[in-house]
Amino acid sequence: MAPQKKSLRQSLITASAILLAGLVSLLFLPFINTSSKTTNLVVHRGMGFKAIVNELQHNGSIVAPWPILLTGSILPRLHIIKPGRYTIPSGMSNFQLLYYLHTRKQDEVKVTIPEGLDLRHVAHLLSHKLDFDSTGFMAAATDSRLLAKHKIMAKNAEGYLFPGTYNFVWANTPGEAAEFLIGRFRHFYAEKVTSAPGLHDLNETELLTLASIIEAETPIDQEKPLVASVYRNRLKQNVRLQADPTVQYALGGKAQRLYYKDLETDSPYNTYRHKGLPPGPICSPGARSILAALNPADTRFLYFVATGKGGHNFAESLTEHNKNIKKYRMVRRNTIP
């Protein structure tokens, strides 16, 4: 009996050693179950471990799911894989593949938010660059908790999504993206605006609203203090602003040529019908427009009209303004075929 027991024990030890060697090979040897080519994996928010493993098989990163599932069951911490886009090198072991996905930093995307985009267009732009849709971003930008956190007294974050070029994590949530842009505005406002001498006659919402109109009127930085002076002078004299971009905002939709009937649009944003500033910003102004609203040029201008060649002609009187309109129409007639 003793020799038989010794032989059985030896057999068990040998079998265990073979199983252990097989398991170690399965976990740590390269090219076992993994691709010999570089592959790509996209992990969306909410994807569980099994769904990620199925995607690995679907995109050719692995041959069969069970070795990865087995590796994950032995090392459950490797189940944690962040949402993101991954380029997976060839020839990994099953362990290396999971460890790579577990430890890899989330990829970033460089996104430029141009000056003058309204909330809807910012949402559209970000939805094409990041892993969420525009509806989700619009919901985040109207979330009362997020607005209260950043002391925004409006119904949405219109005007507070500070333009610039930023690196976003591709897998950012809509709330994270909105909060980041609002945070950039808050940083600029605290650094450049809060202690400025011109702030005392406009509160934050009014300043941003005026700056957004300036932004929508001209892309030329040198003109912005002049445009600001026109609207500041009109506000002081209690004259309607008559700013076309506010009508366009009231109409919604794509930018289009305005007609006289559009100027009758019944909206608090229509500055042809209502005196003073509209209820809130009409787009996200950049730094130059905000600073222009804060420190307008010292003029008596009350009017401006496009030159037809880029830029605007400014006037103090309606007579002079009408002459500038005639100049514009002449340029248009001579340039339009």
C-alpha positions as CSV (number, residue, x, y, z in Angstrom):
1,M,0.0,0.0,0.0
2,A,2.8,2.4,0.8
3,P,4.3,2.2,-2.7
4,Q,0.9,2.7,-4.2
5,K,0.2,5.8,-2.0
6,K,3.6,7.2,-2.9
7,S,2.9,6.7,-6.6
8,L,-0.5,8.3,-6.3
9,R,0.9,11.3,-4.4
10,Q,3.6,11.6,-7.1
11,S,1.0,11.5,-9.8
12,L,-1.0,14.2,-8.1
13,I,2.1,16.4,-7.7
14,T,3.0,15.9,-11.3
15,A,-0.5,16.7,-12.5
16,S,-0.7,19.7,-10.3
17,A,2.7,20.9,-11.6
18,I,1.5,20.4,-15.2
19,L,-1.8,22.3,-14.4
20,L,0.1,25.1,-12.7
21,A,2.6,25.3,-15.6
22,G,-0.3,25.4,-18.0
23,L,-2.0,28.1,-16.0
24,V,1.1,30.2,-15.8
25,S,1.7,29.8,-19.5
26,L,-1.9,30.8,-20.2
27,L,-1.6,33.9,-18.1
28,F,1.9,35.0,-18.9
29,L,3.2,33.7,-22.2
30,P,2.8,36.1,-25.2
31,F,0.7,35.2,-28.2
32,I,-1.4,32.7,-26.4
33,N,-5.0,33.7,-27.3
34,T,-3.9,37.3,-28.2
35,S,-3.5,38.9,-31.7
36,S,-0.2,39.1,-33.6
37,K,-1.3,42.5,-34.9
38,T,-2.0,45.8,-33.3
39,T,-5.7,46.2,-32.6
40,N,-8.0,49.0,-31.3
41,L,-10.6,48.8,-28.5
42,V,-13.3,51.4,-27.6
43,V,-14.7,51.2,-24.1
44,H,-17.8,53.3,-23.5
45,R,-19.1,54.3,-20.1
46,G,-21.2,51.6,-18.4
47,M,-19.6,48.7,-20.2
48,G,-19.1,45.8,-17.8
49,F,-16.1,43.4,-17.8
50,K,-17.8,40.7,-19.8
51,A,-18.9,43.2,-22.4
52,I,-15.4,44.5,-22.8
53,V,-14.0,40.9,-23.2
54,N,-16.7,40.2,-25.8
55,E,-15.6,43.4,-27.6
56,L,-11.9,42.2,-27.5
57,Q,-13.0,39.0,-29.2
58,H,-15.1,40.9,-31.7
59,N,-12.3,43.3,-32.8
60,G,-9.8,40.5,-33.0
61,S,-7.7,41.3,-30.0
62,I,-8.2,37.8,-28.6
63,V,-9.2,34.5,-30.0
64,A,-11.5,33.2,-27.2
65,P,-13.0,35.0,-24.2
66,W,-12.5,32.4,-21.6
67,P,-8.7,32.8,-21.0
68,I,-9.3,36.5,-20.3
69,L,-12.3,35.8,-18.1
70,L,-10.2,33.2,-16.2
71,T,-7.4,35.7,-15.8
72,G,-9.9,38.3,-14.6
73,S,-11.3,35.8,-12.1
74,I,-7.9,35.1,-10.6
75,L,-7.0,38.9,-10.6
76,P,-10.3,40.6,-10.1
77,R,-8.7,44.1,-9.7
78,L,-8.0,44.0,-13.4
79,H,-11.8,44.1,-14.1
80,I,-11.5,47.9,-13.6
81,I,-11.0,49.3,-17.1
82,K,-11.7,53.0,-17.7
83,P,-13.8,54.2,-20.6
84,G,-11.6,55.3,-23.4
85,R,-10.0,54.4,-26.7
86,Y,-7.1,51.9,-26.6
87,T,-4.5,50.9,-29.1
88,I,-3.4,47.4,-28.1
89,P,0.1,46.2,-29.0
90,S,0.6,42.8,-30.6
91,G,1.8,39.7,-28.9
92,M,0.7,40.4,-25.3
93,S,0.0,37.7,-22.8
94,N,-3.5,37.5,-21.3
95,F,-2.3,39.0,-18.1
96,Q,-0.4,41.8,-20.0
97,L,-3.5,42.6,-22.0
98,L,-5.7,43.1,-18.9
99,Y,-2.9,44.9,-17.0
100,Y,-2.4,47.2,-20.0
101,L,-6.1,48.1,-20.2
102,H,-6.3,48.4,-16.4
103,T,-3.4,50.8,-16.0
104,R,-3.5,52.8,-19.3
105,K,-4.2,56.5,-19.0
106,Q,-7.4,57.8,-20.6
107,D,-6.7,59.3,-23.9
108,E,-7.3,63.0,-24.5
109,V,-8.7,65.0,-27.4
110,K,-7.7,68.5,-28.2
111,V,-10.9,70.6,-28.8
112,T,-11.1,74.2,-29.8
113,I,-14.3,76.1,-28.7
114,P,-14.4,79.2,-31.0
115,E,-15.6,82.5,-29.6
116,G,-19.3,83.3,-30.3
117,L,-20.8,79.8,-30.2
118,D,-24.1,79.5,-28.5
119,L,-24.9,76.6,-26.1
120,R,-26.5,74.5,-28.7
121,H,-23.5,74.7,-31.1
122,V,-21.0,74.0,-28.3
123,A,-23.0,70.9,-27.5
124,H,-23.0,69.9,-31.1
125,L,-19.2,70.4,-31.4
126,L,-18.3,68.5,-28.3
127,S,-20.6,65.6,-29.2
128,H,-18.5,65.0,-32.3
129,K,-15.3,65.0,-30.4
130,L,-16.2,63.2,-27.1
131,D,-18.1,60.2,-26.0
132,F,-21.5,61.7,-25.4
133,D,-24.3,63.2,-27.4
134,S,-25.4,66.8,-27.6
135,T,-28.7,66.1,-25.7
136,G,-26.7,64.9,-22.7
137,F,-24.5,68.1,-22.8
138,M,-27.6,70.3,-23.0
139,A,-29.1,68.6,-20.0
140,A,-25.9,69.0,-18.1
141,A,-25.7,72.7,-19.0
142,T,-29.2,73.3,-17.6
143,D,-28.7,71.2,-14.4
144,S,-29.8,73.4,-11.5
145,R,-27.3,71.8,-9.2
146,L,-24.3,72.5,-11.5
147,L,-25.6,76.1,-12.0
148,A,-26.0,76.7,-8.3
149,K,-22.5,75.2,-7.6
150,H,-21.0,77.8,-9.9
151,K,-23.3,80.6,-8.8
152,I,-24.9,81.0,-12.2
153,M,-28.3,82.8,-11.7
154,A,-29.6,81.9,-15.2
155,K,-31.6,78.8,-16.4
156,N,-28.6,77.5,-18.3
157,A,-24.9,78.0,-18.8
158,E,-25.2,80.1,-21.9
159,G,-22.3,82.5,-22.0
160,Y,-20.3,80.7,-19.3
161,L,-18.7,78.1,-21.6
162,F,-15.4,79.9,-22.0
163,P,-13.9,79.6,-25.5
164,G,-10.4,78.2,-26.0
165,T,-8.4,75.2,-27.0
166,Y,-8.4,72.5,-24.4
167,N,-7.5,68.8,-23.8
168,F,-10.6,66.9,-22.8
169,V,-10.6,63.3,-21.7
170,W,-12.4,61.5,-24.5
171,A,-14.6,59.6,-22.0
172,N,-15.6,62.8,-20.1
173,T,-19.2,62.9,-19.1
174,P,-21.3,65.8,-20.3
175,G,-21.3,67.2,-16.8
176,E,-17.5,67.0,-16.5
177,A,-17.1,68.8,-19.8
178,A,-19.6,71.5,-18.9
179,E,-18.1,72.0,-15.5
180,F,-14.6,72.3,-17.0
181,L,-15.6,75.1,-19.4
182,I,-17.5,76.9,-16.7
183,G,-14.4,76.5,-14.5
184,R,-12.2,78.2,-17.1
185,F,-14.6,81.1,-17.2
186,R,-14.6,81.4,-13.4
187,H,-10.8,81.4,-13.5
188,F,-10.6,84.2,-16.1
189,Y,-13.4,86.2,-14.3
190,A,-11.6,86.0,-11.0
191,E,-8.3,86.9,-12.4
192,K,-9.2,89.6,-15.0
193,V,-12.6,91.0,-14.2
194,T,-13.6,90.9,-10.5
195,S,-11.2,93.7,-9.4
196,A,-11.5,95.8,-12.6
197,P,-12.8,99.4,-12.2
198,G,-15.4,99.2,-14.9
199,L,-17.5,96.5,-13.2
200,H,-19.4,98.5,-10.7
201,D,-22.2,99.5,-13.2
202,L,-22.9,96.1,-14.6
203,N,-23.5,92.8,-12.7
204,E,-22.0,89.6,-13.9
205,T,-25.0,88.6,-16.1
206,E,-25.2,92.0,-17.7
207,L,-21.5,92.1,-18.4
208,L,-21.6,88.7,-20.0
209,T,-24.7,89.6,-22.0
210,L,-23.2,92.7,-23.4
211,A,-20.0,90.9,-24.2
212,S,-21.9,88.2,-26.0
213,I,-23.5,90.8,-28.2
214,I,-20.2,92.4,-29.0
215,E,-18.8,88.9,-29.8
216,A,-21.6,88.2,-32.2
217,E,-21.3,91.6,-33.9
218,T,-17.6,91.5,-34.8
219,P,-14.7,89.1,-34.9
220,I,-12.2,92.0,-35.1
221,D,-10.5,92.5,-31.8
222,Q,-9.6,96.2,-32.5
223,E,-13.3,97.0,-33.1
224,K,-14.7,95.4,-30.0
225,P,-14.2,98.4,-27.7
226,L,-15.9,100.6,-30.3
227,V,-18.9,98.3,-30.6
228,A,-19.0,98.2,-26.8
229,S,-19.0,102.0,-26.7
230,V,-22.1,102.1,-29.1
231,Y,-24.1,99.8,-26.8
232,R,-22.9,101.5,-23.6
233,N,-23.9,104.9,-25.0
234,R,-27.3,103.5,-26.0
235,L,-27.9,102.0,-22.6
236,K,-27.0,105.4,-20.9
237,Q,-29.4,107.2,-23.2
238,N,-32.1,104.6,-22.7
239,V,-32.2,103.9,-26.5
240,R,-33.0,100.4,-27.8
241,L,-29.9,98.5,-28.6
242,Q,-31.3,97.2,-31.9
243,A,-28.7,94.5,-32.1
244,D,-29.4,92.0,-34.9
245,P,-27.7,89.1,-33.2
246,T,-30.2,89.2,-30.4
247,V,-33.0,88.8,-32.9
248,Q,-31.2,85.9,-34.5
249,Y,-30.9,84.3,-31.1
250,A,-34.6,84.8,-30.5
251,L,-35.5,83.2,-33.8
252,G,-33.2,80.2,-33.1
253,G,-32.1,77.8,-35.8
254,K,-29.4,78.5,-38.3
255,A,-28.0,82.0,-38.9
256,Q,-29.9,83.7,-41.7
257,R,-30.6,87.0,-43.3
258,L,-33.0,89.1,-41.2
259,Y,-36.1,90.7,-42.6
260,Y,-38.2,93.5,-41.2
261,K,-40.8,91.0,-40.1
262,D,-38.2,89.3,-38.0
263,L,-37.6,92.5,-36.1
264,E,-41.1,92.2,-34.8
265,T,-40.4,88.8,-33.1
266,D,-42.1,88.7,-29.7
267,S,-39.2,87.7,-27.5
268,P,-37.4,89.4,-24.5
269,Y,-34.2,88.8,-26.5
270,N,-35.5,91.1,-29.3
271,T,-33.6,94.4,-28.6
272,Y,-35.6,96.1,-31.4
273,R,-38.7,95.7,-29.3
274,H,-37.4,95.9,-25.8
275,K,-35.1,98.5,-24.2
276,G,-32.0,97.5,-22.3
277,L,-30.0,94.3,-22.4
278,P,-31.7,91.0,-23.1
279,P,-32.3,88.6,-20.2
280,G,-28.9,86.8,-20.7
281,P,-26.0,86.0,-23.0
282,I,-26.7,85.0,-26.6
283,C,-23.4,83.1,-27.0
284,S,-20.1,82.4,-25.2
285,P,-17.9,85.6,-25.5
286,G,-14.1,85.4,-25.5
287,A,-11.7,87.3,-23.3
288,R,-11.4,90.3,-25.7
289,S,-15.2,90.8,-25.9
290,I,-15.6,90.6,-22.1
291,L,-12.8,93.1,-21.5
292,A,-14.2,95.4,-24.2
293,A,-17.6,95.4,-22.4
294,L,-15.8,96.2,-19.3
295,N,-13.6,98.9,-20.8
296,P,-15.3,100.4,-23.9
297,A,-13.7,103.0,-26.1
298,D,-14.5,106.6,-25.1
299,T,-16.7,107.7,-28.0
300,R,-20.1,109.2,-28.7
301,F,-21.0,106.6,-31.3
302,L,-24.6,105.4,-31.4
303,Y,-24.6,103.5,-34.7
304,F,-22.4,101.2,-36.8
305,V,-22.9,99.3,-40.0
306,A,-20.7,96.9,-42.0
307,T,-18.3,98.4,-44.5
308,G,-18.8,95.4,-46.9
309,K,-15.1,94.9,-47.0
310,G,-14.7,93.6,-43.4
311,G,-15.2,95.7,-40.4
312,H,-17.7,98.5,-39.6
313,N,-18.2,102.2,-40.0
314,F,-19.2,104.0,-36.8
315,A,-21.3,107.2,-36.5
316,E,-22.5,109.6,-33.8
317,S,-25.6,110.8,-35.7
318,L,-28.4,109.1,-37.7
319,T,-27.5,111.3,-40.7
320,E,-23.9,110.1,-40.7
321,H,-25.1,106.5,-40.1
322,N,-27.4,106.7,-43.2
323,K,-24.4,107.9,-45.3
324,N,-22.5,104.8,-44.1
325,I,-25.4,102.6,-45.0
326,K,-25.3,104.0,-48.6
327,K,-21.6,103.3,-48.7
328,Y,-22.2,99.7,-47.7
329,R,-25.0,99.3,-50.3
330,M,-22.7,100.6,-53.0
331,V,-20.0,98.2,-52.1
332,R,-22.5,95.4,-52.1
333,R,-23.7,96.3,-55.6
334,N,-20.2,96.5,-56.9
335,T,-19.1,93.2,-55.4
336,I,-22.2,90.9,-55.9
337,P,-22.3,89.5,-59.4
